[in-house]
Amino acid sequence: MKNFKVIIESPYQGFDMQDNINYARRCMLHSLQKGEAPFLSHLLYTQVLDDDIPEERKMGLTLAQVWYDAADLCAVYTDRGISIGMEEGINHALSLGLTVEERSIGHDKSKKGSARSYTPRWR
């Protein structure tokens, strides 16, 4: 096992949030199967913080950024596009010099809700 500490970026908010949550769980499993130790703040913090309340969303995003200092890699799962929150995470990772890796699990090609198509800019 590699045991890399990996920040996972995948969409959370959107047309069908439950689909995004299920997708994030599949991303986590993919990372675990690669021998990594993934962290998905959008699955953890939203259990106690309300993402629809701006102050609580900001708190979650701010606290998530603390984990980037300990991470070895930021993995961006792109099957459902890139959300605004994901872009913030990507930009923060890049500002710290953290490697950002594009990934696809190929199980979900829909781009619902706030996720949108993109052109990779961080290679």
N, C-alpha and C positions, 0 to 999 in steps of 0.2 A: 504494500500500500504506500502511496505517495504521502498521504496525510497533509497535502497542501491545504492551507486555510484559504477558502475561496468565497468571495462575496458573489452572490447570485443576483443578477439583474433580470427581471422578467416583469411584464405588465401586471398591475394589480387592479386599478380602477378601470372601468369600462362598461360596455354594454351589458355583459353578463359576467359580473365579478366572480361568480362561482366557477365559471369556465377558466378564468384567469388563475384562481386559486388551485384548481385541479392541474392546470398546466404548470404552475410553479412547483407543485408537489412532484410532477414528473421530472422537472428540471433538477430538483433536489436529488431524486433517485438516480438520475443520470450522473450527477456529480459524485454521489456516494459510490456508484459502480465503478467510477474512475479512480477510486481510492482517495478521494478528497474529503475534507471536512468543511462542508458548505454552511454558509450563513445566509438566511433569507429574512431580512428585517421585516419585509412586508407580510410574511406569514406569522412572524412572532409578535411584533409590536401591535399589529392590528387586532390581536386577541384582547388587548386591554385599552388601546387607544382608538378613538373613533376617527377614521380617515376622512370623514365628511365634516369634521370640525377643524377649521383651519389651524387653530393653535395646536391641537393634538397631532395633526398631520405634520406640521412643522417640527414639533418635538420628535416625532418618530424619525423624520428625515435627518434631523440634526444628530440624534443618538446613533442612527445607522452609520453616519459618517465616521464616528469614533472607531468603528471596527475596521475601517480601511487601513488604519495605521498598523494593524496586526496581520492583515491579509497578505498572501503571496500572489494573489491573482484576482481579477474581477472578470467573471464569466458572464457575458451578455447573451441571453437566449433570445433569438431573433424570429422564431416561427410566427409570433403574433405581432411583430413590429416593435417599434421603440416608443415608449411613452415619455411624457415630460419628466416624470419622476426617474425613469431609467436614464434619461439624458443627464439629469443632475448627478446621478451616481457615477456615470461614465466620466463626466467632466471632473468630478472630485477625484476619482481614481487617477486620471491623467495628471491632475495638478500635483499629486503626490508622487508621480513617477511610477505608479503601479501598472503592471502589464494588464491590458484589457484584451480579452479573447472573445471573439464572436463564436457562438455555438448554435447548433440546431439539433433538435431531437427528432424532427421530421414527423411528428405525430399530429401537428395542428397547423395548417397553413392559413387559417382564417385570420383576418385582421379586424377584429371587432372593437368597438368602443373607442377609447382614447389612444390606443396604439395606432401607429401609422407606419407606412413604409419609409425607408431611409436608404441612404448611401453610407456605407461604413467610412468613418473619418479618423479612426483611431489606430490604424495599423502602423 
